[in-house]
Amino acid sequence: MNKWIKRTAALSVSVGMMTPVLAACTSPNTSDNTERTLRIATTMGYSANDEYFRQRFTELYEFANPNVKIEIISAMDDRYMYGRPDPNEKPQDPLEKLKELMQGDNPPDIVMTQYEQLPDLISNNLLTQLDPLITKDKFDISDIVPAVIEGIKKVGEGKIYALAPTFNSSAVIYNKRLFDEAGVQYPTDKMTWEQTFDLARRLAKGEGENRKYGFSFSTYNMGGDMSYATQLYTAPLRLRMFDDNGEKMTVDSDQWENAWKTMLQIHTEKLVPGPLDMSKMNGSIGPNENYNPFQHDDFLSGRVAMAIINYGELDRIIDVMKNADRIQGFSPFEWDVVTLPVHPEAPDTGGFIGMDGIMSINAKAQDPEEAWKFLKFINGEDWARLKAGSSHNIVSRQKYIKTKDGLDYNQQAFTSLMPVPFEDTKLYLKNPRLYEVQSIGYQKLQQVMEGKLQVREALKQWQTEGDAMIQKLKENPNGEPGMPEPRTLG
């Protein structure tokens, strides 16, 4: 909740700062005060009166263009937002709903989608190619972070069909004090996973509650859950669970076996934290006991030397260090960040780049001119300058990317790697119950970690049971719901 409050509070801008924005936003024909309506349809769950959406993306534009009214249209099936879904009625896929809206009698001008939804819209010729408009208006995109612009080009086979003003990313944060105490050199950008785990071995020491771990897949304790860790590790390898049609499992393979064996090894060696012993948590402490205010935080508690952190979490780290003298039992330490580890097969891939505000122009837009004007504005320099320090996301224009609070840390760690392609997303959108099949795998993985199953046998069982469930879902798609959705990369 605090994160949303911070975001909202940071969105206010002074009248003085608005001046260049007004100039940038004003139409070349300043005498044109024709009333216009710009319709934006989205699959992202925003509603027609969503204040947060307007604060982030449209308020500045509407202020500078009082003749333009922006209408937000949700493609979500809101019948399923409240109450128990009818098992006999399948909710409409937001992407399919969006496609209907785009080709309807009153089509939207702009669509805001997930990155994974772009290929479908592009292949169906539903989006306007932006390259000619960029060239015609000499709209400079050379300063946009490569991970963003190249990621967009990738789904368009080299062409641009969308732009994204901000993005989010992850990196590895490390505790310099623990490295110094162990006499180990700090990590560097683009280390391989193997090199990272070797470094973790040199830092791990101790037993029980005093154990120091070398690495964690999250700053917070995950309770020994290796499923999320496995997703992070395997995604750049493009290991797929299903075939192209989502009708057969593909996990009984040497590649999956090697990945799971790696996860088992780091778990067995205790390079990564296991579940916390809640009986030894200091909820009530005596006068001679040390209080740990970050007992559920593996990084701030000093339990791990390196941890994967989302860019938005840096605010918490910075605030804690800034207020260290007020926190009982906490000793501040120096830290820095490096890129996520990479695989030799994909040395430049590994950044989970979450592009934010991905917008395109509908090929059947009613006002394509105003739509392009809007896209240029929120992806332009003035917008980036204003938003650079007011969001938990990173602005896409490199010129305005700056470290938080002016601190000296490796900001490029969040922008250097290319995004991981999520190739099975379309399958999940088409059949959300594939998550139940995915959950079988995480049960098998847990059994491997507990020593109850060998790796390859667990994968064979997942393959067999998964194929059976896929067939069952195919024959009876509205059958009894199975297990809840597992934790996924966001």
C-alpha positions in Angstrom: 0.0 0.0 0.0 2.9 2.4 0.9 4.2 1.8 -2.6 1.0 3.2 -4.2 0.9 6.1 -1.8 4.5 7.0 -2.7 3.7 6.8 -6.4 0.7 9.0 -6.1 2.4 11.6 -4.0 5.4 11.8 -6.3 3.2 12.6 -9.3 2.6 16.3 -8.4 4.5 18.8 -10.5 5.1 22.5 -10.2 3.6 25.1 -12.6 7.2 26.1 -13.5 8.0 22.6 -14.5 4.9 22.4 -16.6 6.0 25.1 -19.0 8.1 23.1 -21.4 5.5 20.3 -21.3 2.8 22.7 -22.4 5.0 23.7 -25.3 5.8 20.2 -26.3 2.2 19.2 -26.0 0.6 22.0 -28.0 -0.5 21.2 -31.5 1.4 23.0 -34.3 -1.9 24.6 -35.2 -2.5 26.4 -31.9 -5.8 27.9 -33.2 -7.3 24.4 -33.5 -9.5 24.1 -30.4 -11.8 21.4 -31.9 -13.2 19.2 -29.2 -11.6 15.7 -29.6 -12.0 12.4 -27.8 -9.1 10.1 -27.6 -10.1 6.5 -26.6 -7.6 4.2 -24.9 -8.5 0.6 -24.5 -6.4 -1.6 -22.2 -6.1 -5.2 -21.0 -4.3 -4.1 -17.9 -7.3 -3.9 -15.6 -7.7 -0.2 -15.4 -11.3 1.1 -15.2 -13.0 4.0 -17.0 -12.5 6.3 -14.0 -9.1 5.0 -12.8 -7.4 7.9 -11.1 -4.1 6.1 -10.9 -4.0 5.5 -14.7 -4.8 9.1 -15.3 -2.2 10.4 -12.9 0.5 8.3 -14.5 -0.3 8.6 -18.2 -2.9 11.2 -19.2 -3.2 14.1 -16.7 -0.3 16.1 -18.1 -1.6 15.7 -21.6 -5.2 16.6 -20.7 -4.0 19.7 -18.9 -1.9 20.9 -21.8 -4.7 20.0 -24.3 -8.0 21.0 -22.7 -9.9 20.3 -25.9 -9.0 16.6 -25.7 -11.1 14.3 -23.6 -9.5 10.9 -22.9 -11.7 8.0 -22.4 -10.5 4.7 -20.8 -12.0 1.4 -21.9 -11.3 -1.8 -20.0 -11.1 -5.1 -21.9 -11.2 -7.1 -18.7 -14.3 -9.3 -18.0 -15.3 -7.5 -14.8 -18.0 -10.1 -14.0 -15.2 -12.2 -12.5 -13.7 -9.5 -10.3 -16.2 -10.1 -7.6 -17.8 -13.2 -6.2 -17.4 -16.8 -7.2 -17.1 -17.5 -11.0 -19.8 -19.7 -12.6 -17.9 -22.9 -13.4 -20.2 -23.4 -16.5 -19.3 -20.0 -17.9 -15.8 -19.2 -19.2 -14.6 -15.6 -18.7 -13.7 -13.9 -21.9 -10.0 -13.5 -22.6 -9.1 -9.8 -22.3 -7.0 -10.0 -25.4 -9.9 -11.4 -27.4 -12.2 -8.7 -26.0 -9.6 -6.1 -26.9 -9.5 -7.4 -30.5 -13.3 -7.2 -30.7 -13.2 -3.6 -29.5 -10.5 -2.6 -31.9 -12.6 -3.8 -34.9 -16.0 -2.7 -33.6 -18.2 0.2 -34.5 -16.6 2.6 -32.1 -12.9 1.5 -32.0 -10.3 2.8 -29.6 -7.5 5.0 -30.9 -4.8 3.6 -28.6 -4.4 0.2 -27.0 -2.4 -0.5 -23.8 -1.3 -4.1 -23.5 1.1 -6.5 -22.0 4.4 -7.1 -23.9 3.4 -10.7 -24.5 0.2 -9.7 -26.2 1.9 -7.6 -28.9 2.8 -10.5 -31.3 -0.9 -11.6 -31.6 -2.0 -8.0 -32.4 0.8 -7.5 -34.8 0.2 -10.8 -36.7 -3.4 -10.0 -37.1 -2.6 -6.5 -38.6 -4.4 -4.7 -35.8 -1.7 -2.2 -35.0 -0.3 0.8 -36.9 3.5 0.5 -37.7 5.1 3.5 -36.1 8.4 3.6 -38.1 7.0 5.8 -40.8 5.6 8.3 -38.3 8.9 8.3 -36.3 10.8 9.0 -39.5 8.3 11.7 -40.8 8.3 13.6 -37.5 12.0 13.0 -36.8 11.0 11.6 -33.4 14.3 10.7 -31.8 14.3 7.1 -30.4 18.1 6.8 -30.2 18.1 7.6 -26.5 15.6 4.9 -25.5 17.1 2.1 -23.4 18.2 -0.7 -25.8 16.4 -3.4 -23.7 13.1 -1.5 -24.3 13.4 -0.5 -27.9 15.1 -3.7 -29.0 12.6 -5.7 -27.1 9.8 -3.9 -28.9 11.5 -4.4 -32.3 11.9 -8.1 -31.5 8.2 -8.8 -31.3 7.7 -6.8 -34.4 10.3 -8.6 -36.4 12.5 -5.5 -36.6 9.6 -3.0 -36.8 8.1 -0.8 -34.2 4.4 -1.2 -33.3 4.5 0.2 -29.8 6.4 2.4 -27.4 6.8 2.2 -23.6 7.7 5.3 -21.5 8.9 3.4 -18.4 10.0 -0.1 -17.4 11.0 -2.2 -14.4 13.9 -4.5 -14.0 15.9 -6.6 -11.5 19.5 -6.8 -10.5 21.7 -8.5 -7.9 22.3 -6.4 -4.8 25.3 -7.3 -2.6 26.5 -6.6 0.9 30.0 -5.2 0.7 30.7 -5.8 4.4 30.1 -9.6 4.0 32.5 -9.7 1.0 35.1 -7.7 2.8 34.9 -9.9 5.9 35.3 -13.0 3.8 38.2 -11.5 1.7 36.2 -12.1 -1.5 36.1 -9.8 -4.5 32.8 -8.2 -5.3 30.6 -9.6 -8.1 30.7 -8.0 -11.5 28.2 -7.4 -14.3 27.2 -10.4 -16.5 28.7 -13.1 -14.4 27.5 -16.5 -15.3 25.2 -18.4 -12.9 28.0 -20.9 -12.3 30.4 -18.1 -11.4 27.8 -16.5 -9.1 27.2 -19.8 -7.3 30.9 -20.3 -7.0 31.2 -16.9 -5.4 28.3 -17.8 -3.1 30.2 -20.9 -1.9 33.1 -18.7 -0.7 30.7 -16.6 1.3 28.5 -19.2 2.8 29.4 -20.3 6.4 28.0 -21.2 9.8 25.2 -23.5 10.8 21.6 -23.2 12.0 20.2 -19.8 12.7 23.7 -18.3 12.5 24.2 -19.5 8.9 25.3 -16.9 6.3 24.2 -17.7 2.8 25.9 -16.7 -0.4 22.9 -16.0 -2.6 19.1 -15.6 -2.6 16.6 -15.3 -5.4 14.8 -12.7 -3.4 15.6 -10.2 -0.7 12.7 -11.6 1.4 12.8 -15.2 2.7 10.9 -17.4 0.3 10.4 -20.2 2.9 12.6 -22.6 0.9 10.4 -22.4 -2.2 12.6 -23.3 -5.1 9.9 -23.1 -7.7 10.3 -19.3 -8.2 14.0 -19.7 -8.2 13.8 -22.3 -10.9 11.7 -20.0 -13.1 14.3 -17.2 -12.7 17.1 -19.6 -13.6 15.5 -21.4 -16.6 13.7 -18.5 -18.3 16.7 -17.2 -20.2 17.4 -20.8 -21.4 13.9 -20.7 -23.0 13.1 -24.1 -21.5 9.4 -24.6 -22.3 6.9 -26.7 -20.4 4.6 -27.2 -23.3 4.6 -27.7 -27.1 3.5 -24.9 -29.4 -0.2 -25.8 -29.0 -0.1 -26.4 -25.3 -1.3 -29.9 -25.8 1.8 -31.9 -24.6 4.5 -31.5 -21.9 8.1 -31.0 -22.9 9.8 -31.3 -19.5 11.2 -34.9 -19.7 14.5 -33.7 -21.2 18.2 -33.4 -20.5 18.0 -29.6 -20.4 15.3 -29.6 -17.7 17.2 -32.3 -15.8 20.4 -30.2 -15.7 18.5 -27.2 -14.5 16.8 -29.0 -11.7 20.0 -30.7 -10.7 21.6 -27.2 -10.4 18.7 -26.1 -8.2 19.1 -29.2 -6.1 22.8 -28.7 -5.7 22.6 -25.1 -4.4 19.8 -26.2 -2.1 21.8 -29.2 -0.7 24.9 -27.1 -0.2 22.9 -24.5 1.6 24.1 -21.7 -0.7 20.5 -20.3 -0.6 18.3 -19.8 2.5 15.8 -22.4 3.5 12.7 -21.7 5.5 13.0 -19.7 8.7 12.8 -21.5 12.0 9.8 -19.6 13.4 10.3 -21.0 16.9 13.6 -19.1 17.1 12.3 -15.8 15.7 12.7 -13.1 18.3 9.0 -11.9 18.5 9.5 -11.5 22.2 13.0 -10.8 23.4 14.7 -10.6 26.7 16.9 -7.7 27.9 20.2 -9.4 26.8 18.9 -10.6 23.4 19.6 -8.9 20.1 16.5 -7.7 18.2 16.5 -8.1 14.5 13.9 -5.8 12.9 14.4 -7.4 9.5 14.1 -11.1 10.5 12.0 -11.9 7.4 14.4 -9.9 5.1 17.3 -12.1 4.1 19.3 -9.2 2.8 18.8 -6.5 5.4 19.1 -9.0 8.2 22.6 -9.8 6.9 21.8 -13.5 6.3 22.7 -13.3 2.6 25.6 -11.7 0.7 23.8 -11.4 -2.6 20.1 -11.3 -3.5 18.0 -10.5 -6.6 16.2 -7.3 -6.1 13.5 -5.4 -8.1 14.3 -1.8 -8.9 11.3 -0.6 -6.9 12.7 -2.2 -3.7 15.7 0.1 -3.7 13.6 2.8 -2.0 13.3 0.5 1.0 17.0 -0.3 1.2 17.9 3.4 0.9 15.4 4.5 3.6 16.7 1.8 6.0 20.3 2.9 5.6 19.3 6.5 5.9 17.5 5.9 9.2 19.9 3.2 10.5 20.7 5.2 13.7 17.0 5.0 14.7 16.6 1.3 14.1 17.3 -0.8 17.2 19.7 -3.6 16.5 20.6 -2.6 13.0 24.0 -1.8 11.7 24.2 -0.1 8.3 26.5 -1.4 5.6 27.6 -0.4 2.1 26.0 -2.1 -0.9 25.9 -2.0 -4.7 24.3 -3.8 -7.6 25.3 -5.8 -10.6 23.3 -7.4 -13.4 21.5 -10.6 -13.0 23.7 -13.7 -13.7 23.5 -14.9 -17.3 23.9 -18.2 -19.1 26.7 -18.8 -21.6 24.1 -19.7 -24.2 22.5 -16.2 -23.7 25.2 -13.9 -22.4 23.2 -10.7 -22.9 19.8 -12.0 -21.7 18.5 -12.2 -18.2 16.8 -9.0 -17.4 13.2 -9.5 -16.5 12.3 -6.2 -18.1 8.7 -5.3 -17.3 7.8 -2.6 -19.8 5.2 -0.3 -18.4 2.7 1.7 -20.3 3.1 -0.2 -23.6 0.8 1.6 -26.0 0.1 1.2 -29.7 -2.1 2.9 -32.3 -5.1 0.9 -33.4 -5.0 0.3 -37.2 -8.6 1.4 -37.2 -8.1 4.4 -34.9 -10.8 7.1 -35.3 -8.2 9.9 -34.6 -4.8 8.5 -35.5 -3.3 12.0 -35.6 -4.1 12.7 -32.0 -3.2 9.2 -31.0 0.4 9.6 -32.4 0.6 13.1 -30.8 -0.2 11.5 -27.4 2.3 8.6 -27.9 5.0 11.1 -28.8 4.3 13.1 -25.7 4.4 10.4 -23.1 7.5 8.8 -24.8 9.2 12.2 -25.2 12.0 13.9 -23.3 9.9 16.4 -21.3 7.7 13.6 -19.9 10.8 11.5 -19.1 12.5 14.5 -17.4 9.4 15.1 -15.2 8.9 11.4 -14.3 12.5 10.4 -13.8 12.5 10.8 -10.1 8.8 10.2 -9.3 8.2 6.5 -10.0 9.2 3.1 -8.8 9.8 2.4 -12.5 12.7 3.6 -14.7 12.0 6.0 -17.5 12.9 4.6 -20.9 15.0 7.6 -22.0 18.6 7.0 -20.9 19.4 10.7 -20.6 17.0 11.1 -17.7 17.8 7.9 -15.8 19.4 8.8 -12.5 20.2 7.0 -9.3 17.8 7.4 -6.4 18.7 10.1 -3.9 21.8 10.9 -6.0 23.6 7.8 -4.6 26.6 6.3 -6.3 25.6 2.8 -7.3 25.7 0.8 -10.6 22.4 2.0 -12.1 23.3 0.3 -15.5 22.8 -3.0 -13.8 19.1 -2.5 -14.3 19.3 -1.6 -17.9 22.1 -3.7 -19.5 20.4 -7.0 -20.2 17.8 -7.8 -22.8 14.4 -9.0 -21.7 13.6 -12.7 -21.4 10.9 -13.7 -23.9 7.9 -15.4 -22.3 7.0 -17.7 -25.1 4.2 -19.6 -23.4 2.2 -16.6 -22.3 -0.2 -16.9 -25.2 -0.9 -20.5 -24.1 -1.8 -19.4 -20.6 -4.0 -16.6 -21.9 -5.8 -19.1 -24.1 -6.0 -21.7 -21.3 -5.4 -20.3 -17.8 -5.9 -23.8 -16.3 -2.5 -24.7 -17.6 -1.3 -23.2 -14.3 -2.7 -26.3 -12.7 -0.4 -28.4 -14.9 2.5 -26.2 -13.9 1.7 -26.7 -10.2 2.3 -30.4 -10.6 5.9 -29.6 -11.5 6.4 -27.5 -8.4 5.1 -30.3 -6.2 7.5 -32.7 -7.9 10.4 -30.2 -7.5 9.6 -29.9 -3.8 9.7 -33.7 -3.5 13.2 -33.6 -5.1 14.4 -31.0 -2.6 13.1 -33.2 0.2 15.0 -36.2 -1.2 11.8 -38.1 -2.0 12.3 -38.3 -5.7 15.3 -38.3 -8.1 15.4 -35.5 -10.6 14.7 -37.4 -13.8 12.0 -39.5 -12.2 10.3 -36.4 -11.0 10.4 -34.9 -14.5 9.0 -38.1 -16.0 6.1 -38.1 -13.5 5.4 -34.4 -14.3 5.4 -35.2 -18.0 3.0 -38.1 -17.6 0.7 -36.5 -15.1 0.7 -33.2 -16.9 -0.2 -34.8 -20.3 -3.0 -36.6 -18.5 -4.3 -33.4 -17.0 -4.1 -31.5 -20.3 -6.1 -34.2 -22.0 -8.7 -34.1 -19.1 -8.9 -30.3 -19.4 -9.4 -30.7 -23.2 -12.3 -33.1 -22.7 -13.8 -31.2 -19.8 -12.6 -27.6 -19.7 -15.3 -26.6 -17.1 -14.5 -29.4 -14.7 -13.7 -28.9 -11.0 -11.0 -26.3 -10.5 -7.6 -27.7 -9.3 -4.8 -26.1 -7.4 -4.3 -22.4 -7.1 -2.0 -20.6 -9.5 1.6 -20.7 -8.5 3.9 -17.7 -8.1 4.9 -16.4 -11.5 7.3 -13.8 -12.8 5.8 -10.4 -13.1 
